[in-house]
Amino acid sequence: MAKVKEEKRGIQEQIIESAGQIYNYLSNKGEVSINKMKKDLSLNENFAEMGLGWLSREDKLEYTQKAKSVTVKLR
């Protein structure tokens, strides 16, 4: 049981760390495509998406649908 709690805490910390990397990246770059951001940050796709979700839940991001991609920027 303790191992499960430890794993959950580790995953949540990785999500928070990913969200911080995304926030700092967008603070410096402005609006970018999600694919470019993932590539530039070399984040595991799952953690990139969870980090975006974390920031979205906090109402920190604005998304725009482009022709074949979605861009994101800080609010």
C-alpha positions in Angstrom: 0.0 0.0 0.0 2.8 2.4 0.8 4.5 1.7 -2.5 1.3 2.6 -4.4 1.1 6.0 -2.5 4.8 6.5 -3.2 4.3 5.8 -7.0 1.3 8.2 -7.1 3.3 10.9 -5.4 6.1 10.4 -7.9 3.8 10.6 -10.8 2.1 13.8 -9.5 5.5 15.4 -8.9 6.4 14.6 -12.6 3.2 16.1 -13.8 3.8 19.3 -11.7 7.4 19.4 -13.0 6.2 19.0 -16.6 3.6 21.8 -16.0 6.4 24.0 -14.7 8.6 23.3 -17.8 5.7 24.0 -20.1 4.9 27.3 -18.3 8.5 28.5 -18.4 8.8 27.5 -22.1 5.6 29.3 -23.1 6.6 32.3 -21.0 9.8 32.6 -23.2 8.4 31.5 -26.6 4.9 32.8 -26.7 2.4 31.0 -28.9 3.7 27.7 -30.3 2.2 24.4 -31.6 1.8 21.7 -29.1 3.9 19.4 -31.2 6.8 21.8 -31.4 6.6 22.4 -27.6 6.7 18.6 -27.0 9.7 18.2 -29.3 11.6 21.2 -27.9 11.0 20.1 -24.3 11.6 16.4 -24.9 8.8 15.6 -22.6 7.2 12.1 -22.5 4.0 12.6 -24.4 1.8 11.5 -21.5 3.5 14.0 -19.1 3.3 16.8 -21.7 -0.4 16.2 -22.0 -0.9 15.9 -18.2 1.1 19.1 -17.7 -1.0 20.9 -20.2 -4.1 19.6 -18.5 -2.8 20.8 -15.1 -2.2 24.3 -16.5 -5.5 24.3 -18.3 -7.3 23.4 -15.1 -5.7 26.4 -13.5 -6.9 28.5 -16.4 -3.3 29.5 -17.4 -3.5 28.5 -21.1 -5.3 29.6 -24.3 -5.6 27.2 -27.2 -6.1 28.0 -30.9 -6.9 25.5 -33.7 -4.7 26.1 -36.7 -5.0 24.3 -40.1 -3.4 21.0 -39.0 -2.3 21.7 -35.5 -3.3 23.3 -32.2 -1.2 26.1 -30.7 -1.0 27.1 -27.1 0.0 30.2 -25.2 -0.2 31.6 -21.7 -3.2 33.7 -20.8 
